[in-house]
Amino acid sequence: MNQHDETLHRILSAAPVVPVLTIEDPAAAVPLARALVAGGLTALEITLRTAAGLDCIRAIAAEVEGANVGAGTVLDARQLDDAVRAGAKFLVSPGATPQLIEAAAACGVPYLPGVATAGEAMTLAERGYRYLKFFPAEPAGGVAYLKALAAPLPGIRFCPTGGIGANNANLYLALPNVICVGGSWVAPGEAVAAADWARVTALALGATALKRGAVRPG
């Protein structure tokens, strides 16, 4: 296991769920992150889908003890560079391009590229990637698809994201090739808007209590 794999493993294995956060108001970033960390969720993926994304990463990296803040929805080398300079400790993309892979290899920050097929997973495995985002998880085949990949691709572990919530996260986490899941249910929009951080922490505690690794491939 190389140094980047070790770091990414440590970040992703710290809790069963990685909150995927699309934050409109940068003022909410720090209290939201603190509420999630208080509930045991320390790996936080801040998507770059809003103008506030980089400011949120910067604030959380500087102010929230115990948080491993990452940048999500990284689409190109410029966004990757911006996220690294903002303080992102890991990088996530919905897919992967040759340019993005090259930029990630050069930046020194662990990278979790996205895949939706076995072929994409094999291509990235050839480049040394052992941890991959499976996206969009539910539309791409869900639990059944990942279970089918476990035996032929034993060296790869996935973080499925997309359509995962409190109702089905445990089904994914039971698979031996799933290291964690990504989801936004732990930070509902109405709770964030109301600054109901106690509710966020309670949801985070519930997510932290989810179990991993019960189902074997078959």
C-alpha positions in Angstrom: 0.0 0.0 0.0 1.5 3.3 -1.0 1.4 6.5 1.1 -1.6 7.9 -0.7 -3.5 4.7 -0.3 -2.6 4.6 3.4 -3.9 8.1 3.9 -7.1 7.6 2.0 -7.7 4.3 3.8 -7.3 6.1 7.1 -9.7 8.9 6.1 -12.4 6.7 4.6 -12.3 4.0 7.2 -12.7 6.3 10.2 -16.5 6.1 9.9 -19.0 4.2 7.7 -20.4 7.4 6.1 -18.8 10.3 4.3 -21.2 13.2 4.3 -21.5 14.7 0.8 -22.2 18.4 1.4 -23.4 21.0 -1.1 -23.3 24.3 0.9 -24.8 27.5 -0.4 -24.0 29.7 2.6 -20.3 29.7 3.6 -21.4 30.8 7.1 -22.9 27.4 7.7 -19.8 25.5 6.8 -18.0 25.5 10.2 -20.9 24.9 12.5 -22.2 22.1 10.1 -18.8 20.5 10.1 -18.5 20.7 13.8 -21.9 19.1 14.3 -20.9 16.2 12.0 -17.5 15.7 13.7 -19.3 15.7 17.0 -21.4 12.8 15.7 -18.3 10.8 14.7 -18.2 11.7 10.9 -14.8 13.1 10.3 -14.4 12.8 6.5 -16.4 15.5 4.9 -16.8 15.9 1.2 -17.6 19.5 0.2 -18.8 19.5 -3.4 -17.6 22.3 -5.7 -21.1 22.6 -7.1 -21.6 26.0 -5.5 -19.7 29.3 -5.5 -19.1 28.8 -1.8 -17.4 25.4 -2.1 -13.8 26.5 -1.9 -14.5 29.0 0.9 -16.2 26.3 2.9 -13.2 24.0 2.4 -10.9 26.7 3.5 -12.9 27.6 6.6 -13.3 23.9 7.7 -9.6 23.1 7.1 -8.6 26.1 9.3 -11.2 26.0 12.0 -12.7 22.5 12.6 -10.5 20.3 14.7 -10.8 16.6 13.8 -12.2 17.1 10.4 -10.7 15.7 7.2 -12.2 18.0 4.7 -12.2 16.9 1.0 -13.3 18.4 -2.2 -16.0 16.7 -4.3 -17.2 17.1 -7.8 -13.7 17.9 -9.0 -14.0 18.0 -12.8 -10.7 19.3 -14.1 -7.1 20.1 -13.2 -7.9 23.7 -12.3 -10.5 22.8 -9.8 -8.2 20.2 -8.4 -5.4 22.8 -7.9 -7.9 25.3 -6.3 -9.1 22.6 -3.9 -5.6 21.7 -2.8 -4.7 25.3 -2.2 -7.9 25.7 -0.2 -6.7 22.9 2.1 -8.6 19.8 0.9 -7.1 16.7 2.4 -8.6 14.4 -0.2 -10.2 14.8 -3.7 -13.2 13.2 -5.2 -14.5 13.1 -8.8 -17.7 11.6 -10.3 -15.6 10.1 -13.1 -12.0 10.3 -14.3 -10.2 11.7 -17.3 -6.6 11.3 -18.3 -5.8 14.9 -17.5 -7.5 14.7 -14.1 -5.6 11.5 -13.2 -2.3 13.1 -14.2 -3.0 16.2 -12.2 -4.0 14.1 -9.1 -0.8 12.1 -9.4 1.2 15.3 -9.3 -0.6 17.1 -6.5 0.3 15.0 -3.5 -3.2 14.8 -2.1 -5.1 11.4 -2.1 -7.6 11.1 -4.9 -10.8 9.0 -5.0 -11.8 8.8 -8.7 -15.3 7.8 -9.7 -16.4 4.8 -11.8 -19.6 3.2 -12.9 -18.4 0.1 -14.7 -16.1 -2.8 -14.2 -14.0 -1.6 -17.2 -13.5 1.8 -15.6 -12.5 0.2 -12.3 -10.0 -2.1 -14.1 -8.5 0.9 -15.9 -7.9 2.8 -12.7 -6.6 -0.3 -11.0 -3.9 -0.5 -13.6 -2.9 3.1 -12.6 -2.6 1.9 -9.0 -5.9 3.0 -7.6 -7.3 0.6 -4.9 -10.1 2.9 -3.6 -12.7 4.1 -6.0 -16.0 6.0 -5.8 -18.9 4.1 -7.3 -21.2 6.7 -8.8 -24.1 7.0 -9.3 -24.5 4.0 -7.1 -28.2 3.3 -7.4 -28.7 4.0 -11.1 -25.5 2.2 -12.0 -26.6 -1.1 -10.5 -26.5 -0.6 -6.7 -25.8 -3.4 -4.2 -26.2 -6.2 -6.7 -23.6 -4.7 -9.1 -21.1 -4.1 -6.4 -21.6 -7.6 -4.9 -20.9 -9.1 -8.4 -17.7 -7.1 -8.6 -16.3 -8.4 -5.3 -14.9 -11.7 -6.5 -13.4 -10.7 -9.9 -12.0 -7.4 -8.6 -10.8 -8.5 -5.1 -8.2 -5.7 -4.8 -10.6 -2.8 -5.1 -12.8 -1.2 -2.5 -15.5 1.2 -3.2 -17.2 4.2 -1.7 -20.6 4.1 -3.3 -22.5 7.5 -3.6 -25.7 8.5 -5.3 -29.1 7.5 -4.1 -27.9 6.2 -0.8 -29.7 7.2 2.4 -30.6 5.9 5.9 -32.9 3.3 4.3 -30.3 1.5 2.3 -26.8 2.5 3.5 -26.6 -0.7 5.6 -27.0 -2.9 2.5 -24.0 -1.3 0.9 -21.9 -1.4 4.0 -22.5 -5.1 4.4 -20.5 -5.8 1.2 -16.9 -6.8 1.7 -15.7 -4.5 -1.1 -17.3 -1.3 0.4 -15.1 0.7 2.7 -17.8 3.4 3.3 -20.7 5.1 1.6 -21.3 8.7 0.7 -24.6 10.5 1.3 -26.2 13.8 2.1 -29.0 12.5 4.4 -27.0 13.3 7.6 -27.2 17.1 6.7 -30.8 17.7 5.6 -31.3 21.1 3.9 -34.0 22.2 6.3 -31.8 21.4 9.3 -28.9 23.4 7.9 -31.2 26.3 7.0 -32.5 26.3 10.5 -29.1 25.9 12.1 -30.4 22.8 13.8 -27.0 21.4 14.6 -28.3 19.1 17.3 -30.3 17.3 14.7 -27.3 17.0 12.4 -25.2 15.6 15.2 -28.0 13.1 16.1 -28.1 11.9 12.4 -24.3 11.7 12.3 -24.4 9.5 15.5 -26.9 7.2 13.8 -24.7 6.9 10.7 -21.5 6.3 12.8 -23.3 3.3 14.4 -23.9 1.6 11.1 -22.0 -1.8 10.7 -19.7 -2.9 7.9 -18.7 -6.1 6.2 -21.3 -8.9 6.8 -22.1 -10.1 3.3 -19.7 -12.3 1.3 -19.6 -12.4 -2.5 -21.5 -15.3 -4.0 
